[in-house]
Amino acid sequence: MKIIILGAGQVGSSVAANLASESNDITVVDTDTASLQALQDRFDLRTIAGIASYPDVLKSAGADDADMIIAVTNSDETNMAACQIAYSMFHTPTKIARIRATEYLELPELFSQDAIPIDVLISPEQLVTEYVQRLIEHPGALQVLDFAEGKVQLVAVKAYYGGPLVGHELRELGEHMPGIQARVAAIFRRGQPILPEGDTIIEADDEVFFVAARKNIRAVMSEMRKLDKPMKRIMLAGGGNIGVRLAKALEHKYQVKLLDHNLGRTRSISAQLDKTIVLHGDAADEEMLLEENIENTDIFCAVTNDDEANILSSMLAKRLGAKKVMALINRASYVDLVQSSIIDIAISPQQATIGSLLAHIRRGDVVVVHSLRRGAAEAIEAIAHGDKKTSRVVGRTIEEIKLPPGTTIGAIVRDNDVVIAHHDTLIEPEDHVILFLVDKKFIPEVEKLFQVGITFI
């Protein structure tokens, strides 16, 4: 696929890195020549220096025959103008744009072929807000991901000493929870993937990914670890777009405090929020955190635009007694460094954004993609079409499907029913199939499985 990425910032670079490794024809446009050179040194792609919305720059980047434009510059207006020009002058089939301002996002009628022709809107701030919300709703989870409009969830938990299933074979999961269906999709032990079998024994500190209907998630989590108590008190550090969105989303269910170092900003924020206590101060100020009873805080979540400030304030909050700390971290190299040590959860906006982009790039009818473990693994929701003659999956049981190495089918959503996958589960037309891949290099093979051909017999 020929793709033009406008913007070589953190999101644009992460998207380029993911797509360049999948044999796409990638061109990146930016005004920062140093960022472009760094991308060219690392990946097999083209770069163009220039302003992304200029027609001649788009033409130089190959817009005449591009399949897709992904506009992720730091300017909403540049992204919108670039999509308009790509549509009007070059008839680009698919136009994806990052839009951050809520003033635009609140007007969906603005984005249509008759107005501003953007096919897919990406809002990293909204994606991160939803991601953090799910983590707060499921205390103890490392990741919570939605499929089939929330009917099915994929949850990652760390198995703890004393968990009912720790030290036992996976096949005992059903015995422990009669009537509750779940499937372990993957296990990562000391960073290495283990393909789960019935006789696989769960060890303490294993990172276990399991699939279940939303209503059963808490019951399955209780098999891996002692359940954390529901969260009540939340402190947010950072009054930017993400901090304010989170406060708005959480303040009617939880006791929320929001901390920001900018006095004018705190005044503006307090006018936007109903129940949140807005505080002026430095999140790395030990005295202030103690004054605000940090030791009684269930979750401290640092979401400023400064990685170092988020890491340090989270470490301090943890040392002072906060039960769980989360930090928004943009630099991928920092994520592995801090997660699961002092900081409980490192939140990567790039990974959240990339997943929503990949769903529009995957071949076959792929409707949801979640990028996992810093992009090394993926979870996919694909729709099965055709019949036994035209499809590699329809009319076949799971054990008959030639899945690539390290790939598991976790669940199927059929109409409104959630079917947890077993070896003899039959795939029917229009089933939503949820797959987990421990190695994303096999994605092209999975895509082929869900492409309909004239005949495969």
C-alpha positions, -999 to +999 in steps of 0.1 A: +000+000+000+013+035-009+009+057+022+019+094+028+024+103+064+023+141+071+042+149+103+074+133+117+066+140+153+061+113+179+029+099+164+040+102+128+074+085+136+057+057+154+032+051+126+060+052+100+080+027+121+051+003+123+040+006+086+075+005+071+082-029+087+051-043+069+063-038+033+043-006+027+056+021+004+059+050+029+067+087+024+070+110+053+066+148+050+078+174+076+095+207+079+121+193+104+149+179+082+167+164+113+136+143+122+133+132+086+169+122+084+166+102+116+137+082+101+155+076+069+185+063+088+164+037+106+137+027+081+132+019+044+111+049+034+112+082+015+111+117+031+101+151+017+109+184+035+081+209+032+048+222+045+024+193+045-006+211+032+011+227+001-001+211-031+034+209-047+047+192-015+019+166-016+026+161-054+063+156-047+054+130-020+034+110-046-002+121-038-011+114-075-013+077-069-013+073-030-037+049-015-039+068+018-028+101+035-023+101+073-021+137+085-007+138+120+012+171+121+009+192+153-016+215+136-053+205+133-057+232+106-027+219+085-041+183+088-076+194+076-062+215+047-040+186+036-070+162+035-090+188+016-063+193-010-056+155-013-093+150-020-098+180-044-066+177-064-054+141-061-086+121-054-068+102-026-091+073-016-085+073+022-077+104+043-070+101+080-063+131+102-054+137+138-077+164+153-070+175+188-093+205+195-126+195+210-141+226+193-137+207+160-145+172+173-178+183+187-190+191+152-192+157+133-211+173+104-179+193+097-162+161+084-179+147+053-172+146+016-194+177+012-175+197+039-140+187+050-134+153+034-117+133+062-126+097+063-112+088+097-107+112+127-080+103+152-079+120+186-050+106+207-062+125+237-096+109+235-081+074+229-058+078+260-087+091+281-108+060+272-078+037+278-072+051+313-109+050+321-109+012+314-079+007+336-096+025+365-127+004+360-107-028+362-083-024+391-053-047+388-053-049+350-023-039+330-043-034+298-080-035+290-090-035+253-124-035+237-137-056+208-171-059+191-182-026+205-173-036+241-191-070+241-157-087+245-126-075+263-089-086+262-073-080+296-037-083+306-029-091+343+002-100+362-003-133+380+005-130+417+015-155+444-016-167+460-039-164+430-062-194+428-049-205+394-012-197+399+007-230+400-021-248+382-028-259+346-048-237+324-074-265+318-085-260+355-098-225+347-132-240+337-133-261+369-127-230+391-154-210+373-183-232+362-205-214+338-180-186+330-163-188+296-129-174+291-098-181+270-062-174+278-048-159+245-012-156+254+013-157+283+045-137+285+070-150+310+101-129+316+093-110+284+091-141+262+058-154+247+044-188+257+016-203+236-010-214+261-020-251+261-043-270+284-013-283+304+005-249+306+011-240+343+006-203+352+036-190+373+037-160+395+047-128+376+034-142+343+018-115+322-015-133+312-037-120+283-072-135+284-104-129+264-139-130+280-173-113+277-172-079+295-195-091+323-171-120+332-138-100+333-137-094+370-144-131+378-115-142+355-091-117+370-098-131+405-083-164+393-049-148+386-046-124+415-062-110+446-087-085+434-080-048+442-107-029+459-127-006+437-110+028+432-125+059+449-098+086+452-080+097+420-053+124+416-045+137+382-013+156+375-015+179+345-042+202+333-038+197+295-063+182+271-059+147+285-061+158+322-092+178+317-109+151+296-101+125+322-114+147+350-147+153+331-151+115+324-143+105+360-156+132+383-192+119+386-181+084+397-149+091+417-134+117+440-111+135+416-083+161+423-065+177+394-031+194+399-015+219+376+015+243+380+000+271+359-023+294+380-042+308+350-047+273+337-061+261+370-086+289+371-098+281+335-100+244+343-121+249+375-147+267+354-150+237+331-154+210+357-183+203+381-170+182+410-132+180+405-111+198+431-086+218+410-053+226+428-024+249+418+010+234+425+039+212+414+031+174+412+067+168+424+063+189+455+064+164+484+048+188+509+019+195+487+013+158+480+013+150+517-011+179+524-035+165+498-034+130+515-015+112+488-012+082+511-050+078+509-051+081+471-061+050+451-047+062+418-021+089+410-021+095+372+005+119+357-005+132+323+016+163+317+034+168+283+067+162+300+078+125+303+104+132+330+080+151+351+054+123+348+079+096+358+094+115+387+060+127+402+046+091+399+077+077+416+073+102+444+036+096+448+042+059+450+069+063+477+045+086+496+018+059+497-003+061+466-017+026+460-013+027+422+005+051+399+003+056+361+024+079+339+019+091+304+052+084+285+058+093+249+093+080+246+092+043+238+126+037+254+113+050+287+083+027+288+102-006+292+125+011+317+099+021+342+068-001+338+063-028+365+091-014+386+081+016+407+055+028+382+026+004+378+014+013+343+032+033+316+006+048+292+019+052+256-003+075+235+015+063+203+004+027+209-032+037+214-032+059+183-014+033+161-040+007+169-068+028+156-049+036+124-039+000+117-076-010+115-078+011+083-046-003+068-050-040+074-062-061+044-092-083+047-122-070+067-103-060+099-124-037+121-104-034+153-066-035+159-048-031+192-011-028+192+004-046+223+037-048+241+052-018+224+041-029+189+056-064+191+022-082+194-013-074+181-049-083+188-072-081+158-110-083+153-117-095+117-150-103+101-153-137+083-170-134+048-179-159+021-185-196+024-164-228+025-155-224-012-144-188-011-130-184+024-101-200+043-120-198+076-158-199+070-172-234+075-141-247+093-135-255+129-106-237+146-084-267+146-088-269+108-077-234+102-040-230+094-031-203+118+004-188+117+028-196+145+020-179+178-015-170+167-046-179+187-083-173+182-097-162+215-134-155+209-161-151+183-190-126+184-220-139+165-248-114+163-250-104+200-236-136+214-200-141+227-186-175+219-153-184+236-132-203+210-125-240+214-108-264+190-141-276+176-158-241+173-171-237+137-166-203+120-198-190+103-203-162+078-202-127+093-186-139+126-164-113+143-132-133+151-109-120+178-072-131+173-040-126+192-006-126+175+025-127+197+046-118+166+033-092+143+054-104+113+027-130+107+000-103+101+001-107+063-008-144+067-037-136+090-049-109+065-049-136+038-071-159+059-098-133+060-097-123+023-124-137+001-113-153-031-130-169-061-122-203-047-097-219-023-106-256-030 
